[in-house]
Amino acid sequence: SALFDHMHSGSTVTGAIFIRFMPGNNNLTFTNLNHFVDYFEPTKHTSYNARTHSVTPEVGDMYLFPSWIKHGSNGNKNTTDGRMSIAFNTSS
């Protein structure tokens, strides 16, 4: 199935641990909804000032991010049989 872009309202920090999947199978894409990202044109484009940023997880990787950041796999279907990951939310 595909992981469509979503957020976790009511949470502070969201995380995902990648336990079993075929490396390179799906990217994880983050979309920064903060409008200040577009307020100034950066002198140098980096992953820290981009509207979107994609990572290619590897087995054992853990990603922690603010829960308000939209994330997903851009609708790309996972093709790994027996894929296993742990996703979690925290709140204060």
KEVEXNU-376236 format. One line per 3 residues: their letters; for each residue z, y, x of N, C-alpha, C. Coordinates in steps of 0.1 Angstrom, whole numbers, padded with zeros to 4 digits, always signed. Example, Ala and Ser with C-alpha at 12.3 -4.5 7.8 and 13.67 -1.06 7.14 Angstrom:
<nodes>
AS	+0078,-0057,+0132,+0078,-0045,+0123,+0078,-0033,+0132 | +0071,-0022,+0128,+0071,-0011,+0137,+0079,+0000,+0129
</nodes>
This chain:
<nodes>
SAL	+0000,-0012,+0008,+0000,+0000,+0000,+0000,+0012,+0009 | -0003,+0024,+0003,-0003,+0036,+0010,+0009,+0044,+0008 | +0013,+0052,+0018,+0025,+0061,+0017,+0019,+0075,+0015
FDH	+0020,+0079,+0003,+0015,+0093,-0001,+0025,+0103,+0003 | +0020,+0115,+0006,+0029,+0126,+0011,+0039,+0129,+0000 | +0052,+0130,+0006,+0063,+0133,-0003,+0074,+0139,+0005
MHS	+0085,+0144,-0002,+0097,+0150,+0004,+0109,+0143,-0002 | +0120,+0145,+0004,+0133,+0139,-0001,+0142,+0150,-0006 | +0141,+0155,-0018,+0150,+0165,-0023,+0164,+0160,-0024
GST	+0174,+0169,-0022,+0188,+0165,-0023,+0193,+0159,-0010 | +0185,+0158,+0000,+0189,+0153,+0013,+0188,+0163,+0024 | +0195,+0161,+0035,+0194,+0171,+0046,+0185,+0166,+0057
VTG	+0187,+0154,+0062,+0179,+0148,+0072,+0174,+0134,+0067 | +0161,+0132,+0070,+0155,+0119,+0066,+0151,+0112,+0079 | +0151,+0099,+0079,+0147,+0091,+0090,+0140,+0079,+0087
AIF	+0132,+0074,+0097,+0125,+0061,+0095,+0125,+0054,+0109 | +0128,+0041,+0108,+0128,+0032,+0120,+0117,+0022,+0117 | +0109,+0020,+0127,+0097,+0011,+0126,+0101,-0002,+0133
IRF	+0103,-0012,+0125,+0107,-0025,+0131,+0096,-0035,+0133 | +0087,-0037,+0124,+0076,-0047,+0126,+0064,-0041,+0119 | +0054,-0039,+0127,+0041,-0035,+0121,+0030,-0036,+0133
MPG	+0018,-0035,+0129,+0008,-0036,+0139,+0006,-0022,+0145 | +0009,-0020,+0158,+0008,-0007,+0164,-0006,+0000,+0162 | -0006,+0013,+0159,-0018,+0020,+0157,-0023,+0018,+0143
NNN	-0015,+0010,+0134,-0020,+0008,+0121,-0021,+0020,+0112 | -0010,+0028,+0112,-0010,+0040,+0104,-0003,+0051,+0112 | -0008,+0063,+0111,-0002,+0075,+0117,+0009,+0080,+0106
LTF	+0019,+0086,+0111,+0028,+0093,+0102,+0026,+0108,+0104 | +0022,+0114,+0093,+0018,+0128,+0093,+0029,+0137,+0086 | +0033,+0148,+0093,+0043,+0157,+0088,+0036,+0170,+0085
TNL	+0039,+0176,+0074,+0034,+0189,+0069,+0045,+0199,+0068 | +0044,+0210,+0075,+0054,+0220,+0074,+0051,+0229,+0063 | +0059,+0230,+0053,+0057,+0238,+0041,+0063,+0253,+0043
NHF	+0069,+0255,+0054,+0074,+0268,+0057,+0063,+0278,+0059 | +0062,+0289,+0050,+0051,+0298,+0050,+0051,+0307,+0063 | +0062,+0308,+0070,+0063,+0315,+0082,+0054,+0309,+0093
VDY	+0051,+0297,+0092,+0042,+0290,+0102,+0029,+0298,+0102 | +0024,+0303,+0091,+0011,+0310,+0090,+0013,+0325,+0092 | +0025,+0330,+0093,+0027,+0344,+0093,+0021,+0351,+0106
FEP	+0023,+0345,+0117,+0018,+0350,+0130,+0008,+0340,+0136 | -0002,+0345,+0142,-0012,+0336,+0149,-0006,+0333,+0163 | -0002,+0321,+0166,+0004,+0317,+0179,-0006,+0320,+0190
TKH	-0001,+0323,+0202,-0009,+0325,+0214,-0013,+0312,+0219 | -0005,+0301,+0216,-0008,+0288,+0221,-0005,+0278,+0209 | -0014,+0270,+0205,-0011,+0260,+0195,-0004,+0248,+0200
TSY	+0008,+0244,+0194,+0015,+0233,+0199,+0019,+0225,+0186 | +0026,+0213,+0188,+0030,+0205,+0177,+0042,+0213,+0170 | +0049,+0222,+0177,+0060,+0229,+0171,+0056,+0241,+0162
NAR	+0044,+0246,+0163,+0040,+0257,+0154,+0028,+0253,+0146 | +0025,+0240,+0145,+0014,+0236,+0137,+0018,+0234,+0122 | +0008,+0235,+0113,+0010,+0233,+0099,+0012,+0218,+0097
THS	+0004,+0210,+0103,+0005,+0195,+0102,+0006,+0189,+0117 | +0012,+0178,+0118,+0013,+0171,+0130,+0014,+0156,+0127 | +0006,+0148,+0134,+0006,+0133,+0132,+0011,+0126,+0145
VTP	+0019,+0116,+0143,+0024,+0107,+0153,+0019,+0093,+0151 | +0018,+0085,+0161,+0015,+0071,+0160,+0027,+0063,+0164 | +0035,+0058,+0154,+0047,+0051,+0157,+0044,+0038,+0165
EVG	+0054,+0034,+0173,+0054,+0021,+0179,+0066,+0014,+0175 | +0066,+0001,+0176,+0077,-0007,+0172,+0090,-0003,+0179 | +0100,+0000,+0172,+0113,+0004,+0177,+0115,+0019,+0177
DMY	+0104,+0027,+0173,+0106,+0041,+0172,+0114,+0045,+0160 | +0122,+0056,+0162,+0129,+0062,+0151,+0125,+0077,+0150 | +0122,+0082,+0138,+0119,+0096,+0136,+0130,+0102,+0127
LFP	+0135,+0113,+0131,+0145,+0121,+0123,+0138,+0134,+0120 | +0139,+0139,+0108,+0133,+0152,+0105,+0139,+0158,+0092 | +0139,+0171,+0091,+0144,+0178,+0079,+0138,+0172,+0067
SWI	+0146,+0169,+0057,+0141,+0163,+0045,+0131,+0171,+0037 | +0130,+0184,+0039,+0121,+0193,+0032,+0107,+0192,+0037 | +0105,+0186,+0049,+0092,+0185,+0055,+0084,+0173,+0048
KHG	+0073,+0177,+0043,+0064,+0167,+0036,+0059,+0157,+0046 | +0059,+0144,+0043,+0055,+0134,+0052,+0048,+0122,+0045 | +0040,+0115,+0052,+0033,+0104,+0046,+0022,+0099,+0056
SNG	+0013,+0090,+0051,+0003,+0085,+0059,-0011,+0090,+0054 | -0011,+0101,+0048,-0024,+0107,+0043,-0031,+0097,+0034 | -0024,+0089,+0027,-0030,+0079,+0018,-0037,+0067,+0024
NKN	-0036,+0066,+0037,-0042,+0055,+0044,-0034,+0042,+0041 | -0040,+0031,+0038,-0034,+0019,+0034,-0028,+0012,+0047 | -0017,+0006,+0045,-0011,-0003,+0056,-0017,-0016,+0055
TTD	-0022,-0022,+0066,-0028,-0035,+0066,-0020,-0045,+0074 | -0008,-0042,+0078,+0001,-0052,+0085,+0008,-0061,+0075 | +0006,-0074,+0077,+0013,-0084,+0069,+0028,-0084,+0074
GRM	+0037,-0084,+0065,+0051,-0085,+0068,+0056,-0072,+0075 | +0050,-0061,+0072,+0055,-0048,+0077,+0069,-0046,+0074 | +0077,-0041,+0083,+0091,-0038,+0081,+0095,-0025,+0087
SIA	+0101,-0016,+0079,+0106,-0003,+0083,+0119,+0000,+0075 | +0127,+0008,+0081,+0139,+0012,+0074,+0138,+0028,+0073 | +0139,+0033,+0061,+0139,+0047,+0058,+0153,+0051,+0052
FNT	+0158,+0062,+0056,+0171,+0066,+0051,+0172,+0081,+0049 | +0181,+0086,+0041,+0184,+0100,+0039,+0199,+0103,+0042 | +0202,+0115,+0046,+0216,+0119,+0048,+0218,+0132,+0039
SS	+0230,+0134,+0036,+0233,+0147,+0029,+0247,+0152,+0034 | +0248,+0165,+0033,+0261,+0171,+0038,+0271,+0173,+0027
</nodes>
